[in-house]
Amino acid sequence: KYLAMARSLGGGTTCGTILKYNAGHAATRMNPVSAAYCGKVKVQMAALGSPA
């Protein structure tokens, strides 16, 4: 439920979802931790052949 809500609040984007999931649903600005994690997730998704 928490991840689904983060995805909805993040606009359905990978980085938006990660921001809302890591920093909280009320977060509005990307922080360095979430930005780094987003980059790692995109690399893993690309390795699996999934669009980011």
Secondary structure, 3 states (H helix, E strand, C coil): CHHHHHHHHCCCCHHHHHHHHHHCCCCCCCCHHHHHHHHHHHHHHHHCCCCC
